[in-house]
């Protein structure tokens, strides 16, 4: 019976669902991400009810806690050429979006067990940044750590990105962080026992204007100084790397063969599972409601499940960080901006690198299973915690993709979703101590690239926290820079 298929689209069996339950993933959204059920052509129409029934029968949640996962548009697989034929009014901002993601999660999903009353370190945010930090703290012997996550694991940007990892950046700090992160990703399966499917097919950046072309040329020289083998290439060379590219309107291109793509979900699970093995508490569906402060210190973190006294608090909640910081009367300069993404039906492998048109924010790659996965920034997108999907996005993306790869017009879009970039004024993170609250440490503001920087940033932050030794990273990118004007702008942001 354990080998019986419960999701034929993704070859997920009854045994796979039971394995997820045994690992503590007992809500539908978590099990979906852990097993991949419901992510295929039928969009869960043929398997979701069966999985929910198993969870109600064999999991710890009461039946009222078994919520259906969020449906993703389009309702039925739809050819990209149809979306590309739709008119888009570029003068108007995108509005709304479906589905409207939950701002809070049902109380029935809240764990019934009490929170620890005290912990040495409380990390707010159970995304890749917070979990990677907890993992690295455990390597240094520090396990009196509680990680608080407002939803299920992978609910935020860590579970909603395209998985791209690259060394092509515009500042020395980010280049070095990315190099170290990719080195750590290479040994992730050995160190944490889970495969993240790192494929170093490269990043191919295309420039359609002279100003962006000069940026690529300037940054390529910087990459080479740091030992990154980026090179400026011709249109013909780009077509050799990706057969079928039209290169329409492209002035120049840059290519680094050592950039790549990983599968985001197991990356997060690997960190989470190691933390649990070491005795670190990873508390999901736990909402931070405030702080108790005195004498320039955070004394307690208040949640909807009780308070935790602590010595140190780390704010690693991504786009939600400003909202949480405000509870401690701390103003962060970060702004959340929705970024949409989609996935198509699987195709035979044809696309080695991730391709990005830097001017428009278009990017696309091909997954291990053959889907085209891609997104595109929207200059009209207003700030806000919005994770709904729009028809405007899929139309703009389809038009831009077909301009460069017209042969994909017949390919069907299976699903689209959205996450939030955590945007700062200089496109660099907010790290280090908080003025006025010395034990509140900042770890946010990564502008859509926190996922790929997390291994290196967390490694250095854990060392800095454990030893107290000076690390320029946590001075260079601390909150003081915004009031003192010490800004160093990153200009290689996709979208």
LUMKEFI-418509 format. One record per residue (C-alpha): x, y, z; residue in one letter. Coordinates in pm, 1 decimal. Layout:
BEGIN
        xx        yy        zz  residuo
         X         Y         Z        a
...
//
This chain:
BEGIN
        xx        yy        zz  residuo
       0.0       0.0       0.0        x
     289.8     239.3      75.5        x
     393.1     228.2    -293.1        x
      45.4     320.4    -416.8        x
      52.6     646.1    -614.1        x
    -134.3     929.3    -451.3        x
     -13.6    1194.6    -701.3        x
      41.6    1037.8   -1045.9        x
     165.8    1366.8   -1196.1        x
     464.8    1379.3    -960.3        x
     499.3    1009.5    -868.8        x
     425.4    1077.3    -501.7        x
     323.7     766.5    -310.3        x
     135.1     695.5      10.1        x
     473.7     613.0     163.2        x
     608.1     955.1      66.5        x
     319.9    1125.3     249.0        x
     374.6     907.9     556.5        x
     745.3     992.4     547.0        x
     657.4    1364.3     545.5        x
     426.6    1314.9     845.2        x
     703.3    1129.5    1029.3        x
     930.7    1431.7     974.6        x
     671.7    1658.4    1137.5        x
     524.2    1811.2     819.9        x
     155.2    1769.9     890.0        x
     -22.0    2059.7     718.6        x
    -107.7    2042.1     349.1        x
     120.1    2327.1     239.3        x
     425.9    2179.4     412.4        x
     360.8    1830.3     278.3        x
     313.9    1974.3     -71.1        x
     658.5    2131.9     -56.5        x
     825.2    1833.1     106.1        x
     691.3    1580.3    -144.8        x
     600.9    1787.3    -452.5        x
     244.9    1652.5    -469.3        x
      -0.9    1884.2    -642.0        x
     265.4    2072.5    -840.3        x
     207.7    1891.8   -1168.5        x
     -38.6    1930.0   -1453.4        x
    -353.1    1854.7   -1251.3        x
    -261.2    2118.4    -987.4        x
    -374.8    1891.2    -706.4        x
    -721.3    1833.8    -846.8        x
    -675.8    1456.0    -840.2        x
    -468.3    1416.4    -523.3        x
    -528.1    1692.8    -271.0        x
    -838.8    1532.9    -115.6        x
    -657.8    1200.8     -69.2        x
    -359.4    1369.1      95.5        x
    -588.1    1571.2     324.4        x
    -768.7    1252.1     426.0        x
    -436.8    1085.8     512.3        x
    -328.1    1384.8     718.9        x
    -659.6    1391.8     906.5        x
    -632.2    1020.7     981.9        x
    -258.3     978.2    1048.8        x
    -131.4    1325.3    1141.3        x
    -148.9    1509.6    1472.7        x
    -375.5    1792.8    1354.7        x
    -747.2    1790.0    1415.4        x
    -956.2    1773.0    1095.6        x
   -1040.5    2145.4    1115.4        x
    -668.5    2217.1    1087.7        x
    -637.4    2039.2     751.9        x
    -659.4    2336.2     517.2        x
    -648.1    2305.4     137.9        x
    -332.7    2445.1     -18.0        x
    -352.7    2775.5    -200.2        x
    -468.5    2722.2    -561.1        x
    -245.3    2869.4    -829.1        x
    -358.6    3027.1   -1155.0        x
    -412.7    2949.4   -1434.4        x
    -704.5    2718.5   -1365.9        x
    -605.0    2504.3   -1665.4        x
    -270.0    2477.9   -1847.9        x
    -264.8    2760.2   -2103.8        x
     -32.3    2823.3   -2398.5        x
     214.8    3106.6   -2354.6        x
     128.6    3252.7   -2696.7        x
    -226.1    3318.5   -2575.6        x
     -98.7    3516.7   -2280.7        x
     149.6    3699.9   -2505.0        x
    -136.2    3817.3   -2730.5        x
    -301.1    4008.3   -2445.0        x
    -259.0    4388.2   -2440.0        x
     -71.6    4538.5   -2144.9        x
    -105.9    4901.1   -2038.2        x
     247.3    4978.2   -1921.8        x
     135.5    5316.8   -1787.1        x
     -80.4    5157.1   -1518.1        x
      43.7    4979.7   -1204.6        x
     -55.5    4620.5   -1133.1        x
    -341.2    4585.1    -887.6        x
    -467.8    4309.9    -663.7        x
    -386.0    3956.2    -763.5        x
    -525.3    3609.5    -703.7        x
    -520.8    3426.5    -480.2        x
    -494.3    3669.9    -192.6        x
    -241.4    3495.0      29.7        x
    -323.8    3471.3     399.0        x
    -177.4    3746.4     614.6        x
    -227.3    3520.8     914.9        x
    -271.6    3146.8     938.1        x
    -569.1    2959.7    1089.8        x
    -548.7    2918.1    1466.3        x
    -607.1    2544.7    1420.2        x
    -254.2    2518.5    1275.1        x
     -95.0    2673.6    1581.8        x
     106.1    2414.0    1778.6        x
     -50.3    2320.7    2109.8        x
     278.3    2256.5    2288.0        x
     414.4    2545.8    2497.0        x
     705.7    2754.9    2378.9        x
    1025.2    2749.4    2584.0        x
    1006.4    3025.1    2846.1        x
    1369.3    3119.6    2784.2        x
    1635.5    3078.2    2516.2        x
    1980.1    3222.7    2472.4        x
    1904.7    3322.1    2111.8        x
    1568.1    3379.2    1943.7        x
    1570.6    3400.8    1563.4        x
    1260.8    3558.6    1410.4        x
    1209.6    3414.5    1063.9        x
    1219.9    3050.2     960.6        x
    1333.8    3113.0     605.8        x
    1670.5    3012.3     469.0        x
    1847.1    3305.2     638.4        x
    1722.3    3226.4     988.7        x
    1760.5    2850.1     957.0        x
    2109.3    2877.9     805.3        x
    2211.8    3097.1    1097.8        x
    2071.8    2845.8    1349.3        x
    2258.5    2567.0    1167.1        x
    2586.8    2756.6    1177.3        x
    2539.8    2841.4    1545.3        x
    2495.8    2469.2    1614.2        x
    2828.1    2398.3    1441.0        x
    2984.1    2623.7    1706.2        x
    2812.0    2435.7    1987.8        x
    2527.7    2683.7    2041.7        x
    2195.0    2497.1    2046.2        x
    1994.7    2700.9    2298.8        x
    1820.5    2860.1    2002.4        x
    1453.6    2903.4    1910.3        x
    1353.0    2984.4    1550.6        x
    1008.6    3144.6    1512.8        x
     821.8    3119.9    1181.2        x
     483.7    3285.3    1125.9        x
     364.5    3018.9     879.6        x
     484.9    2688.7     738.7        x
     843.6    2640.0     627.5        x
     890.5    2773.2     271.5        x
     591.5    3010.3     312.2        x
     800.5    3319.3     239.5        x
    1053.6    3419.5     -22.5        x
    1274.8    3116.5      49.5        x
    1007.4    2889.9     -94.5        x
     898.6    3121.5    -376.4        x
    1215.4    3200.6    -571.3        x
    1362.0    3065.5    -892.3        x
    1664.2    2902.3    -727.1        x
    1928.5    3100.3    -915.0        x
    2275.2    3134.2    -757.1        x
    2537.2    3360.9    -913.3        x
    2869.9    3530.1    -859.9        x
    2796.3    3810.3   -1109.2        x
    2746.6    4108.8    -879.2        x
    2843.7    4473.5    -883.0        x
    3028.2    4501.0    -550.2        x
    3325.8    4315.3    -409.0        x
    3137.4    4223.0     -90.8        x
    2855.2    4049.1    -276.8        x
    3091.4    3873.4    -517.2        x
    3287.7    3722.1    -229.6        x
    2971.8    3622.8     -39.2        x
    2829.7    3455.7    -350.6        x
    3153.3    3267.8    -420.8        x
    3157.4    3128.5     -68.2        x
    2786.2    3041.7     -78.5        x
    2823.0    2840.1    -398.0        x
    3120.8    2654.8    -248.4        x
    2903.0    2563.8      51.5        x
    2617.5    2456.3    -176.0        x
    2850.4    2214.8    -351.4        x
    2905.5    2027.7     -25.7        x
    2548.5    2061.4     104.8        x
    2451.3    1700.7      27.5        x
    2759.7    1571.0     207.1        x
    2721.9    1799.3     509.0        x
    2344.2    1792.6     555.0        x
    2239.7    1471.2     381.3        x
    1999.6    1620.4     128.6        x
    2048.8    1691.5    -241.8        x
    1973.7    2046.4    -355.8        x
    2045.1    1962.6    -722.5        x
    2302.7    2234.5    -785.2        x
    2355.8    2265.6   -1160.2        x
    2628.4    2506.0   -1269.5        x
    2506.7    2583.1   -1618.1        x
    2600.2    2948.9   -1585.4        x
    2418.5    3281.9   -1596.6        x
    2384.7    3457.3   -1931.0        x
    2310.1    3829.1   -1887.0        x
    2179.8    4022.0   -2188.3        x
    2195.7    4401.6   -2219.0        x
    1963.7    4594.8   -2454.9        x
    2093.0    4947.1   -2386.5        x
    2438.0    5101.6   -2390.3        x
    2414.8    5199.2   -2022.9        x
    2345.7    4840.1   -1915.0        x
    2614.8    4713.3   -2155.5        x
    2870.7    4941.9   -1986.7        x
    2755.6    4809.3   -1649.0        x
    2816.3    4451.8   -1762.5        x
    3160.8    4542.4   -1894.4        x
    3257.2    4727.8   -1574.6        x
    3133.6    4446.9   -1350.5        x
    3299.9    4176.8   -1560.3        x
    3635.8    4339.5   -1491.0        x
    3551.0    4341.1   -1119.5        x
    3449.2    3973.5   -1132.0        x
    3778.6    3879.1   -1293.5        x
    3970.9    4058.0   -1015.0        x
    3794.6    3825.3    -770.5        x
    3869.8    3512.4    -971.2        x
    3522.3    3480.6   -1124.0        x
    3552.7    3374.2   -1490.8        x
    3286.1    3607.6   -1633.2        x
    3346.3    3714.8   -1991.2        x
    3180.7    3951.8   -2236.7        x
    3053.0    3757.2   -2537.8        x
    2907.2    3826.4   -2880.2        x
    2552.3    3754.7   -2994.1        x
    2672.4    3451.0   -3190.4        x
    2850.6    3315.2   -2883.7        x
    2532.6    3360.0   -2679.3        x
    2335.5    3163.5   -2941.5        x
    2594.3    2887.2   -2919.9        x
    2526.6    2866.2   -2544.5        x
    2147.3    2883.3   -2587.0        x
    2041.5    2768.8   -2935.5        x
    1727.4    2947.1   -3050.4        x
    1790.7    3281.5   -2878.9        x
    1700.8    3563.0   -3115.4        x
    1915.6    3818.9   -2927.2        x
    1666.5    4077.3   -3053.5        x
    1768.0    4425.6   -2945.6        x
    2063.9    4292.4   -2747.8        x
    2376.2    4509.9   -2744.7        x
    2607.9    4279.6   -2552.4        x
    2608.8    3986.4   -2311.1        x
    2811.1    3847.4   -2021.6        x
    2848.0    3484.3   -1921.3        x
    2988.8    3308.8   -1616.0        x
    2980.4    2928.1   -1653.7        x
    3015.6    2873.2   -1276.8        x
    2683.6    3035.8   -1181.3        x
    2386.8    2802.1   -1156.0        x
    2050.4    2695.7   -1016.1        x
    1946.2    2487.2    -716.7        x
    1611.1    2348.5    -602.0        x
    1500.8    2581.6    -317.6        x
    1276.5    2356.7    -107.9        x
    1525.3    2084.7      -6.7        x
    1778.9    2357.7      66.3        x
    1547.0    2483.6     339.4        x
    1453.5    2135.6     461.9        x
    1820.3    2042.7     498.9        x
    1890.1    2330.6     734.8        x
    1565.6    2274.9     928.3        x
    1620.6    1902.5     979.0        x
    1977.0    1951.6    1102.0        x
    1855.8    2213.3    1350.2        x
    1593.4    1975.5    1488.4        x
    1851.1    1696.6    1522.3        x
    2069.3    1929.8    1729.5        x
    1781.5    2018.2    1962.2        x
    1714.3    2364.3    1821.1        x
    1344.3    2451.5    1840.2        x
    1187.7    2541.6    1505.1        x
     842.1    2675.4    1593.1        x
     609.3    2719.7    1294.0        x
     272.0    2899.8    1287.2        x
     395.2    3129.4    1564.6        x
     328.4    3500.7    1528.8        x
     550.7    3760.9    1698.0        x
     326.9    4024.3    1859.7        x
     578.3    4247.4    2038.9        x
     886.0    4286.0    2256.4        x
     964.3    4366.7    2616.1        x
    1258.2    4606.7    2628.6        x
    1449.8    4787.9    2902.7        x
    1794.0    4935.5    2946.6        x
    1867.1    4931.1    2572.6        x
    1806.4    4555.4    2552.4        x
    1530.5    4324.8    2429.9        x
    1433.4    4119.0    2734.5        x
    1150.6    3910.8    2590.4        x
     993.8    3826.8    2256.1        x
     614.8    3820.8    2278.7        x
     418.5    3576.9    2058.6        x
      63.8    3449.2    2024.7        x
     183.7    3134.5    2203.0        x
     353.7    3304.3    2497.9        x
     668.6    3501.1    2576.6        x
    1033.1    3394.4    2546.2        x
    1299.1    3559.3    2758.3        x
    1627.8    3581.5    2569.1        x
    1981.0    3717.5    2560.9        x
    1991.5    3789.8    2186.4        x
    1727.3    3838.4    1915.0        x
    1800.0    3809.4    1544.3        x
    1549.9    3962.1    1302.6        x
    1564.5    3754.3     982.9        x
    1206.4    3782.8     860.9        x
    1276.9    3911.1     510.4        x
    1006.4    4140.5     377.8        x
     823.8    4120.1     712.5        x
    1125.3    4254.8     904.1        x
    1021.2    4624.1     898.8        x
     678.2    4531.2    1033.9        x
     831.4    4332.1    1319.6        x
    1103.2    4589.6    1390.9        x
     832.6    4852.2    1433.0        x
     701.3    4653.7    1731.8        x
    1027.4    4749.3    1904.8        x
    1001.3    5110.8    1780.5        x
    1280.7    5046.7    1530.7        x
    1238.8    5185.6    1179.9        x
    1401.9    4989.9     898.6        x
    1445.2    5143.8     551.9        x
    1338.0    4820.2     380.1        x
    1028.8    4804.6     158.1        x
     854.0    4487.2      38.9        x
     789.7    4462.9    -335.8        x
     598.8    4180.6    -501.6        x
     783.1    3980.2    -766.6        x
     588.9    3726.1    -968.9        x
     712.6    3398.9   -1114.2        x
     573.3    3107.7   -1314.2        x
     644.3    2752.3   -1422.5        x
     553.5    2572.7   -1746.0        x
     491.7    2214.3   -1844.0        x
     813.5    2009.5   -1867.3        x
    1014.9    2005.0   -2191.5        x
    1315.6    1808.2   -2305.9        x
    1636.8    1968.0   -2173.1        x
    1750.1    2249.7   -2403.5        x
    1848.1    2536.9   -2173.3        x
    2180.0    2520.0   -1987.2        x
    2217.1    2857.5   -1816.1        x
    1976.9    3092.0   -1646.0        x
    1919.1    3376.7   -1893.8        x
    1836.8    3730.9   -1784.1        x
    1764.8    4050.2   -1978.5        x
    1899.5    4289.7   -1718.5        x
    1718.5    4596.3   -1862.0        x
    1367.7    4451.6   -1821.7        x
    1424.2    4216.2   -1530.2        x
    1326.7    3909.4   -1734.9        x
    1490.1    3583.7   -1625.4        x
    1426.8    3219.9   -1711.6        x
    1592.0    2881.9   -1663.0        x
    1499.4    2516.8   -1699.9        x
    1448.1    2297.4   -1395.9        x
    1572.6    1942.6   -1344.0        x
    1224.4    1821.2   -1439.5        x
    1225.5    2025.8   -1760.7        x
     992.7    2314.9   -1673.3        x
    1077.9    2667.4   -1778.3        x
    1083.1    2867.2   -1454.6        x
    1102.5    3243.3   -1477.7        x
     992.5    3584.0   -1365.4        x
    1010.0    3949.4   -1456.3        x
    1020.0    4268.4   -1255.2        x
     752.8    4534.8   -1298.6        x
     864.7    4897.8   -1262.0        x
     507.2    4996.2   -1175.7        x
     476.0    4751.3    -884.5        x
     392.1    4947.8    -568.0        x
     547.1    4867.7    -232.1        x
     347.5    4630.6     -14.1        x
     319.1    4277.3     120.6        x
     123.3    4144.8    -176.9        x
     169.6    3786.9    -293.6        x
    -122.6    3755.0    -533.9        x
     -70.2    3666.3    -901.6        x
    -179.4    3886.8   -1191.9        x
    -271.7    3834.9   -1555.6        x
     -61.1    4142.4   -1630.7        x
     254.3    3959.9   -1517.6        x
     200.8    3644.2   -1720.6        x
     123.5    3855.0   -2030.2        x
     434.7    4073.1   -1989.2        x
     654.3    3771.5   -1915.2        x
     523.7    3573.8   -2212.6        x
     580.5    3866.3   -2449.2        x
     935.9    3922.8   -2325.3        x
    1027.2    3552.5   -2325.9        x
     887.5    3492.7   -2674.2        x
    1085.0    3789.7   -2806.1        x
    1401.7    3595.7   -2720.9        x
    1268.2    3237.3   -2757.3        x
     974.5    3245.5   -3001.5        x
     968.5    2864.6   -3021.0        x
     819.9    2838.2   -2669.8        x
     488.2    2994.2   -2771.8        x
     315.5    2654.7   -2771.0        x
     437.9    2571.9   -2419.8        x
     167.1    2572.0   -2152.5        x
     193.5    2768.6   -1829.2        x
     106.6    2536.4   -1538.9        x
     113.9    2770.7   -1241.6        x
     223.7    3111.7   -1123.8        x
     290.5    3254.8    -780.5        x
     456.1    3553.1    -614.2        x
     692.8    3643.9    -334.0        x
     835.0    3965.7    -197.5        x
    1173.5    4125.1    -253.3        x
    1300.0    4293.9      64.8        x
    1427.7    4617.8     -90.6        x
    1668.5    4868.0      67.5        x
    1768.4    5211.0     -70.8        x
    2113.8    5089.0    -181.3        x
    2014.9    4730.2    -273.1        x
    2235.2    4593.0       4.8        x
    2136.4    4412.2     325.2        x
    2077.0    4540.6     676.5        x
    2311.4    4353.5     911.8        x
    2458.8    4392.6    1259.0        x
    2346.8    4563.6    1577.6        x
    2047.3    4792.2    1615.0        x
    2118.5    5142.6    1749.6        x
    1951.0    5170.9    2090.2        x
    1883.2    4796.0    2121.3        x
    2225.1    4638.1    2128.8        x
    2110.9    4273.7    2145.7        x
    1865.6    4303.9    1853.8        x
    2064.6    4188.5    1549.9        x
    1953.0    4265.3    1196.2        x
    1967.3    4013.6     908.8        x
    1737.6    4133.9     630.0        x
    1714.8    4358.0     323.3        x
    1868.5    4123.1      66.4        x
    1656.0    4250.1    -228.0        x
    1569.0    3909.7    -370.2        x
    1914.1    3754.0    -337.0        x
    1912.3    3646.4      27.4        x
    1851.7    3288.3     -77.2        x
    2182.4    3263.8    -260.3        x
    2377.4    3462.6       1.5        x
    2242.0    3281.3     308.4        x
    2510.3    3010.4     346.4        x
    2798.1    3260.1     352.1        x
    2621.2    3536.5     547.2        x
    2499.0    3290.8     812.3        x
    2844.4    3135.6     844.5        x
    3003.6    3473.1     910.4        x
    2724.1    3595.5    1136.6        x
    2743.6    3284.1    1356.1        x
    3121.6    3335.0    1391.0        x
    3073.9    3704.3    1471.1        x
    2807.8    3626.6    1732.9        x
    3011.7    3346.7    1891.4        x
    3349.6    3519.8    1908.8        x
    3270.8    3890.0    1917.4        x
    3558.3    3948.2    1676.3        x
    3526.2    4237.6    1433.1        x
    3383.2    4154.1    1091.5        x
    3356.3    4442.4     846.3        x
    3038.6    4293.6     696.7        x
    2839.8    4383.1    1009.9        x
    2979.5    4734.0    1024.9        x
    2964.1    4810.9     654.7        x
    2598.6    4712.9     619.9        x
    2456.8    4818.3     956.5        x
    2170.1    5062.2    1008.6        x
    2403.9    5354.2    1079.6        x
    2497.1    5378.2     712.8        x
    2159.2    5521.0     615.0        x
    2186.5    5816.8     853.3        x
    2557.8    5871.5     786.6        x
    2532.7    5836.8     408.9        x
    2775.4    5542.8     385.4        x
    2588.1    5381.0      96.3        x
    2743.6    5145.6    -159.1        x
    2487.4    5068.8    -426.4        x
    2452.9    4721.6    -579.8        x
    2357.2    4750.6    -947.6        x
    2322.8    4387.3   -1056.5        x
    1967.1    4332.8    -930.4        x
    1735.2    4132.2   -1156.1        x
    1394.1    4292.2   -1168.3        x
//
